[in-house]
């Protein structure tokens, strides 16, 4: 049986500590690609804890509105708390491949570092297009390759000890090729498709600062990690530590994401 990389309650609880700084860094590029503007109505799919939705609120302003949607009820609850002060923000438990919203409901659709978890990304993109108004844009960000992924490098090492994780891990990088991502947007009916790469090196005070939130079950990576036997967890930790050249001081994690957008 293939294992999935999923977000259960514990993954949601530790997500922000494990990963929110990474999401937050790349969100502005997604918002720009979606051509967000004041007064727009925006849907954030696979919204997680609401980081992109919160950033989008600042752009659309009081005349605009945001819906943060995620498949995980725990993530949606986190997003609800994050967005609770905004009367023009709402949250919903939604499957990104079968959205409940009527056709042409939104001016823009966002999906920050989520599309690569969809079993059928083209179906997801088709749903994004369906709920967009004519001329509206959908913008997504995806991981590219394991050694330039904040947590994907851990998934790849785990998959060597736990082959059942290999398929789910490989899928999370399957959209990191510009030609393939553009084709998916095109298959979903989008036009005026754009892709570009953004890179950043995250410097952390120590290896522990980086790895500990995953050891506590943070994000889908942490969920997979805590399910492994203790000796395997130790081996994974050691291998990642070596890969990152840890000497006891600060470490740099190079991260690259691809931003893609298309117009309905």
C-alpha positions in Angstrom: 0.0 0.0 0.0 1.3 3.4 -0.9 1.5 5.9 1.9 0.2 9.4 1.4 1.7 12.7 2.7 -1.2 14.0 4.7 -2.1 16.7 7.2 -3.7 15.3 10.3 -4.4 17.2 13.5 -0.7 17.0 14.7 0.5 18.2 11.3 -1.7 21.2 11.5 -0.6 21.9 15.1 3.1 22.1 14.3 2.7 23.3 10.7 3.4 27.0 11.4 6.6 26.3 13.3 7.8 23.8 10.8 7.0 25.6 7.6 5.1 29.0 7.8 8.2 31.1 7.2 8.8 29.3 3.9 5.2 29.7 2.8 5.1 33.3 3.8 8.3 34.2 1.8 6.9 32.9 -1.5 3.3 34.0 -1.1 3.8 37.6 -2.5 5.0 36.1 -5.8 1.8 34.0 -6.0 -0.4 37.1 -5.3 1.5 39.1 -7.9 1.0 36.3 -10.5 -2.7 36.3 -9.8 -2.8 40.1 -10.4 -4.6 40.7 -7.1 -6.2 44.2 -6.8 -8.4 46.1 -4.4 -12.1 45.0 -4.2 -11.5 41.5 -5.7 -13.2 38.4 -4.5 -10.5 35.7 -3.9 -10.5 32.0 -3.2 -7.4 30.4 -1.6 -7.4 26.7 -2.2 -5.4 24.3 0.0 -5.1 27.4 2.2 -3.5 25.6 5.1 -3.3 27.9 8.1 -4.4 30.9 6.0 -1.0 32.5 5.4 -1.8 33.4 1.7 -5.4 34.4 2.5 -4.1 36.8 5.2 -1.6 38.4 2.8 -4.3 38.6 0.1 -6.6 40.5 2.4 -4.1 43.3 2.7 -4.3 43.8 -1.1 -8.1 43.3 -1.8 -8.9 45.6 1.2 -12.2 46.1 2.9 -14.2 46.2 -0.3 -12.8 42.8 -1.3 -13.3 39.3 0.2 -11.4 36.1 0.8 -12.4 32.5 1.2 -9.7 30.2 2.6 -10.5 26.6 1.8 -8.7 23.4 2.7 -9.4 19.6 2.7 -8.2 19.4 6.4 -10.7 20.5 9.0 -7.8 21.1 11.4 -6.1 23.4 8.9 -9.3 25.3 8.3 -9.7 25.8 12.1 -6.2 27.3 12.2 -7.1 29.5 9.2 -10.3 30.6 11.0 -8.3 31.8 14.0 -5.8 33.6 11.8 -8.5 35.4 9.9 -11.0 35.9 12.7 -10.6 39.7 12.9 -11.5 40.2 9.3 -15.3 40.4 8.6 -14.6 40.0 4.8 -12.8 36.6 5.3 -14.4 33.2 5.6 -13.2 29.6 5.7 -14.5 26.3 4.3 -13.6 22.6 4.2 -13.3 21.9 0.5 -11.8 19.4 -1.9 -9.8 21.4 -4.4 -10.7 18.8 -7.1 -14.5 19.2 -6.5 -15.2 22.7 -5.2 -18.7 23.5 -4.0 -18.8 27.1 -5.3 -20.9 28.1 -8.3 -19.3 28.9 -11.7 -17.7 32.3 -12.0 -17.7 33.1 -8.3 -14.2 34.7 -7.9 -11.9 37.2 -9.5 -8.8 35.2 -8.5 -7.9 31.8 -7.2 -4.7 31.1 -5.3 -3.0 27.8 -4.4 0.3 28.2 -2.5 2.4 25.1 -2.3 -0.6 22.8 -2.5 -1.3 21.7 -6.1 1.5 19.0 -6.0 -0.5 17.2 -3.3 -3.6 16.9 -5.6 -4.1 13.3 -6.9 -5.2 14.9 -10.2 -3.7 18.4 -10.6 -5.5 19.0 -14.0 -8.8 18.3 -12.4 -7.9 20.8 -9.6 -6.9 23.4 -12.2 -10.1 22.8 -14.1 -12.1 23.5 -10.9 -10.0 26.7 -10.3 -11.0 27.8 -13.8 -14.6 26.9 -13.4 -15.1 29.1 -10.3 -13.2 32.1 -11.9 -15.0 34.9 -13.6 -14.0 35.5 -17.3 -10.7 37.2 -17.3 -9.8 36.2 -13.8 -6.5 34.5 -13.0 -5.4 31.4 -11.0 -1.9 31.4 -9.6 -0.1 28.5 -7.9 3.3 27.7 -6.5 4.9 24.2 -6.5 8.2 22.6 -5.4 10.7 21.9 -8.1 13.4 19.4 -7.1 14.2 17.6 -3.8 17.5 19.2 -3.0 16.0 22.7 -3.4 12.9 21.9 -1.3 12.7 22.9 2.4 11.2 19.6 3.6 11.1 17.5 0.4 14.7 16.6 0.9 13.6 14.8 4.1 10.8 13.0 2.3 13.3 11.6 -0.3 15.5 10.2 2.5 12.6 8.7 4.3 11.3 7.1 1.1 14.6 5.1 0.9 13.9 3.5 4.2 10.1 3.3 3.5 9.6 2.5 -0.2 5.8 2.9 0.2 6.4 6.7 0.6 8.3 6.9 -2.7 5.3 7.4 -5.0 3.8 10.2 -2.9 7.2 11.9 -2.6 7.9 11.6 -6.4 4.5 13.1 -7.1 5.2 16.2 -5.0 8.0 17.1 -7.5 6.2 16.0 -10.6 4.9 19.6 -11.3 8.3 21.2 -11.0 8.9 21.2 -14.7 7.7 24.4 -16.5 6.6 22.6 -19.7 4.5 20.1 -17.7 2.9 22.7 -15.5 2.1 24.9 -18.5 0.6 21.9 -20.3 -1.6 21.2 -17.2 -2.9 24.8 -17.2 -3.6 24.5 -20.9 -5.4 21.2 -20.5 -7.6 22.8 -17.8 -8.5 25.5 -20.4 -6.4 28.4 -19.2 -4.8 31.0 -21.6 -2.1 33.6 -21.1 -0.1 31.1 -19.1 3.1 32.3 -17.3 5.7 30.4 -15.2 8.8 31.6 -13.4 11.2 30.4 -10.7 11.9 32.0 -7.4 14.7 31.1 -5.1 15.7 31.9 -1.5 18.1 30.5 1.1 16.6 30.2 4.6 19.3 30.6 7.2 18.5 28.9 10.6 20.5 29.2 13.8 21.1 25.5 14.1 20.2 22.1 12.5 17.9 21.5 15.5 15.9 24.6 14.7 15.3 23.2 11.3 14.6 19.6 12.1 12.8 19.6 15.5 9.4 20.8 14.3 9.3 17.8 11.8 10.3 15.5 14.7 7.2 16.8 16.5 5.0 15.8 13.6 4.9 19.2 11.8 3.5 19.3 8.3 3.0 16.2 6.1 6.7 15.5 6.4 6.6 15.3 10.2 3.5 13.0 10.0 5.5 10.6 7.9 8.6 10.9 10.1 6.8 10.2 13.4 5.3 7.0 12.0 8.8 5.5 11.4 10.6 3.2 13.9 13.0 5.1 16.2 16.2 3.7 14.6 15.0 4.8 11.1 14.1 8.3 12.4 17.7 8.5 13.8 19.2 7.4 10.5 17.1 9.9 8.5 18.1 12.7 10.9 21.8 11.8 10.6 21.7 11.6 6.8 19.9 15.0 6.5 22.4 16.5 9.0 25.2 15.3 6.8 23.6 16.5 3.6 23.2 20.0 5.0 26.9 20.0 6.1 26.0 20.7 9.7 28.9 21.9 11.8 26.9 23.0 14.9 26.4 26.6 13.8 23.8 28.2 11.5 22.7 26.3 8.4 21.4 27.4 5.1 18.5 25.7 3.3 18.3 26.5 -0.4 14.7 26.6 -1.6 13.3 27.0 -5.1 9.6 27.2 -6.1 7.9 27.5 -9.5 5.1 30.1 -9.8 2.5 29.5 -12.5 -0.6 31.4 -13.5 -3.2 31.4 -16.2 -6.3 33.5 -17.2 -9.8 32.2 -17.7 
